[in-house]
Amino acid sequence: METGSRPGKRPASAVTNPAGDEPRPVWRFERLTEFRPPPASVTELARTGLRGLVHRFQDRTPSSPESGDPELPEFASDELEKLVPAPPLDRIVDALSAALPEWLEGSASPKLCVVVEPPPGSRFELVAMLARARRLPILEPPVPNALLNGAEPVLGALERRVDEPLAIPRLERWFLRHPHALGTLRDLFGALALRRGPTLVSCGSWAWTWLRAALQVDALLPEPLVLAPLDAEALASWLGSSAETRVACREPDGKWLLRPGGEDVPGESSDFLRHLAAEARGNPVVARTLWTAALRRPPAGVFDGVDLADGVTRLAAVPWARLARPALGRRARFDEVAVLHSLLLHGGLSTDVLDRVLPFGRAALSRCLAGLSAARLVEAHADEWRVSAPGYPAVRRELVSAGLPADDL
């Protein structure tokens, strides 16, 4: 890594508006029906589809394409934390506030607002963060065992504060697909229908799709707001500023991924960020993990002849076609599909809860989780399993291929 003598920091705040109006904010919210993920190129769709077709006729998981290269040494994890910015939660919460001015003033009609968040790992808890910043009461979801045991959670806050503002984060945690674990959701919806005060609800995108199909929840709740997807230009604006410096990034052949600060430096542009935006469907957490996996120390000569300003960190990246990404490498079995869908539906579950809600034994479940973990499609967080951020694109494709209704994000 080479840096100039005067490190600086450029905020990622806006991208060019094609209509020529005011710059479009990188972090903004829109209606769910307005959400359009960045499109994949025809070439990449064909390549991905062909690779998936070949994998489905294989009986074992193939070796992943190597991302490593002796000429492109990797960074240590602590270096990457400094080089790759995390999603700026404060700005995202500010963007959510900007999308809810009438609700925050108490003059919204209807007074019920919903924010749908994409998986995985991108569970920013935006509604809870906004509520804490505004000192609003928060109604937390019950623990899974309480749902499974048929215990009724305390909904007294809804009754006592029927005219007051209230935030209800993580609607996906208010139910499980189990005979004893759906009644609580019914009671919650009944209480919501009687509320007169402003109410802000968040829900995972896969849970929203299931609730809409199974319970017609969209008849009770209004159209949700969602974080707008990040396209290639938005990714460049965000990722082009690390935690400490501006960033310039090239592929080993000299194609540009990031030109620092919009500087007019010569050279051909790479399609990497366009492929990254499409693969991540504009999801910043998924994009960040794949971007981090691609970054390498620049080989000698890759920046020769390039006149960059001081304070610019020079990076290299593995070409998109050579970037190893988690994949199952074959058609997912029934148990794998069931586990993956349950994890996305509820934003993560423990082994014990999975054992109680899925129709196969503990031994089969343990083997399934071990295989999905080895493929880097799931990972353990504390006592819960979740779909991994880099593995989510492959998981989503597997579930769509299995015929399950996918989320809209």
Residue pairs with C-beta under 8 A, 6 or more apart in sequence:
1 75
1 79
1 83
1 297
1 298
1 313
1 314
1 315
2 298
2 303
2 313
2 314
3 245
3 311
3 312
3 313
3 314
4 308
4 309
4 310
4 311
4 312
5 310
5 311
6 310
6 311
7 244
7 245
7 311
7 313
8 245
8 246
8 311
9 241
9 244
9 245
9 246
10 240
10 241
10 246
10 261
11 241
12 26
12 85
12 88
12 237
12 238
12 239
12 240
12 241
13 23
13 25
13 26
13 91
13 237
14 23
14 24
14 25
14 26
14 237
15 23
15 24
15 26
15 231
15 233
15 234
15 236
15 237
16 23
16 24
16 233
17 23
17 24
25 95
26 230
26 234
26 237
26 238
27 88
27 91
27 92
27 94
27 95
27 227
27 228
28 95
28 98
28 99
28 227
28 228
29 95
29 96
29 98
29 99
29 115
29 225
29 226
29 227
29 228
30 225
30 226
30 228
31 223
31 224
31 225
31 226
32 116
32 223
32 224
32 225
32 226
32 408
33 223
35 226
35 228
35 229
35 408
35 409
36 229
37 229
37 278
37 281
37 282
37 409
38 229
38 230
38 231
38 232
38 274
38 277
38 278
38 281
38 282
39 278
40 48
40 275
40 278
40 279
41 271
41 274
41 275
41 278
44 275
44 278
44 320
47 321
52 397
52 401
55 62
55 327
55 328
55 329
55 330
55 331
56 330
56 331
58 329
58 330
59 330
60 329
60 330
61 328
61 329
61 330
61 375
62 329
64 324
64 325
64 326
64 327
64 329
65 322
65 323
65 324
66 322
66 324
67 293
67 294
67 318
67 322
67 323
67 324
68 74
69 252
69 296
69 318
71 252
71 299
72 252
72 296
72 297
72 299
72 316
72 318
73 296
73 297
74 295
74 296
74 297
75 83
75 295
75 296
75 297
80 292
80 295
81 243
82 242
82 243
82 244
83 242
83 243
83 247
83 295
83 313
83 315
84 239
84 242
84 288
84 291
84 292
84 295
85 238
85 239
85 241
85 242
85 243
86 288
87 122
87 124
87 284
87 285
87 288
89 124
89 126
89 129
92 124
92 126
92 227
93 126
93 129
93 130
93 133
95 227
96 115
96 126
96 127
96 130
96 225
97 104
97 130
99 225
100 108
100 113
100 200
100 225
102 108
102 109
103 111
103 113
103 198
103 200
104 134
106 165
106 198
108 198
110 222
111 195
111 196
111 197
111 198
111 199
112 192
112 195
112 198
112 199
112 201
112 221
112 222
113 198
113 199
113 200
113 201
113 222
113 225
114 200
114 201
114 202
114 203
114 208
114 221
114 222
114 223
114 224
114 225
115 126
115 127
115 200
115 201
115 202
115 203
115 224
115 225
115 226
116 202
116 203
116 204
116 205
116 208
116 224
116 225
116 226
116 409
117 123
117 124
117 126
117 202
117 203
117 204
117 205
117 226
117 227
118 204
118 205
118 226
118 227
118 281
118 283
118 407
118 409
119 204
119 205
119 206
119 344
119 347
119 387
119 392
119 407
120 285
120 286
120 343
120 344
120 347
120 386
120 387
120 388
120 389
120 392
121 285
121 286
121 289
121 386
121 388
121 389
122 283
122 284
122 285
122 286
122 389
123 170
123 204
123 347
125 169
125 170
125 202
126 202
127 167
127 168
127 169
127 200
127 201
127 202
128 138
128 167
128 169
128 202
130 136
130 167
130 200
131 137
131 138
131 167
131 169
131 200
132 138
134 165
136 165
136 166
136 167
136 200
137 157
137 161
137 164
137 165
137 166
137 167
138 166
138 167
138 168
138 169
139 155
139 157
139 158
139 166
139 167
139 168
140 169
141 153
141 169
141 170
141 171
141 173
141 174
142 151
142 153
142 173
142 174
142 184
144 173
144 176
144 181
144 346
144 349
144 350
144 353
145 353
146 153
147 174
147 175
147 176
147 178
147 180
147 181
147 184
148 176
148 178
148 180
148 181
148 353
148 356
148 357
149 180
150 180
150 181
150 183
152 183
152 184
152 187
153 184
155 187
155 188
155 191
157 166
158 166
158 188
158 191
158 192
158 194
158 195
159 191
161 197
162 194
162 195
162 196
162 197
163 196
163 197
164 197
165 197
165 198
165 199
165 200
166 195
166 197
166 198
166 199
166 200
167 199
167 200
167 201
168 188
168 199
168 200
168 201
168 202
169 201
169 202
170 202
170 203
170 204
170 347
171 201
171 202
171 203
171 204
171 207
171 208
171 211
172 203
172 204
172 206
172 207
172 345
172 346
172 347
173 346
173 347
174 184
174 185
174 188
175 181
175 182
175 184
175 185
176 182
176 346
176 353
176 357
177 342
177 345
177 357
178 356
178 357
181 357
185 215
189 217
189 220
192 199
192 201
192 220
192 221
193 220
201 221
203 211
203 224
204 344
204 345
204 346
204 347
205 226
205 407
205 408
205 409
206 341
206 344
206 345
206 406
206 407
207 345
207 346
207 347
208 217
208 224
208 407
209 405
209 406
209 407
209 408
210 345
210 405
211 217
212 218
213 405
226 409
227 284
228 282
229 277
229 281
229 282
229 283
229 409
230 238
230 277
230 280
230 282
230 283
230 284
230 287
231 277
231 282
232 273
232 274
232 276
232 277
234 277
234 282
235 273
235 276
235 277
235 287
235 291
236 257
236 258
236 273
238 284
239 247
239 258
239 288
239 291
240 246
240 247
240 258
240 260
240 261
241 247
242 313
244 313
245 311
245 312
245 313
246 260
246 261
246 311
246 312
246 313
247 258
247 260
247 312
247 313
247 315
248 256
248 258
248 259
248 260
248 265
248 303
248 306
248 308
248 312
248 313
248 314
248 315
249 256
249 257
249 258
249 295
249 314
249 315
249 316
249 317
250 256
250 257
250 267
250 270
250 298
250 302
250 303
250 314
250 315
250 316
250 317
251 257
251 270
251 272
251 316
251 317
251 318
251 319
252 299
252 302
252 316
252 319
253 319
254 267
254 268
254 302
255 267
255 268
255 269
255 270
256 265
256 267
256 268
256 269
256 270
257 269
257 270
257 272
257 273
257 317
258 273
258 315
259 265
260 308
260 309
260 312
261 309
261 312
263 308
263 309
265 306
265 307
265 308
266 306
267 306
270 317
270 319
270 320
271 320
272 294
272 317
272 319
272 320
275 320
276 287
276 290
276 291
276 320
277 287
279 286
279 287
279 290
279 325
279 393
280 286
280 287
280 290
280 393
281 393
281 396
281 409
283 392
283 409
285 389
286 389
286 390
286 392
286 393
288 389
289 388
289 389
289 390
290 323
290 325
290 390
291 317
293 318
293 323
293 324
293 325
293 390
294 317
294 318
294 320
294 323
295 315
295 316
295 317
296 315
296 316
296 317
296 318
297 315
297 316
298 314
298 315
298 316
299 316
302 314
302 316
303 314
308 314
325 390
325 391
325 393
325 394
326 375
326 376
326 377
326 388
326 390
326 391
326 394
327 375
327 377
327 391
327 394
328 336
328 372
328 375
328 377
328 394
328 398
329 375
331 401
332 340
332 398
332 399
332 401
332 402
333 368
335 358
335 360
335 364
335 365
335 368
336 368
336 371
336 372
336 398
337 398
337 399
337 402
337 404
338 358
338 359
338 360
339 354
339 358
339 365
339 368
339 369
339 372
339 378
339 385
340 372
340 377
340 378
340 387
340 395
340 398
340 399
341 399
341 404
342 349
342 354
342 357
342 358
343 349
343 378
343 385
343 386
343 387
344 387
344 395
344 399
344 407
347 386
348 381
348 384
348 385
348 386
349 357
349 384
349 385
350 383
350 384
350 385
351 365
351 366
351 369
351 385
354 365
354 369
354 385
355 362
355 365
358 365
369 378
369 385
372 378
373 379
373 380
375 391
376 388
376 390
376 391
377 387
377 388
377 391
377 394
377 395
378 385
378 386
378 387
378 388
378 391
379 385
379 386
379 388
380 386
387 395
396 406
399 406
400 406
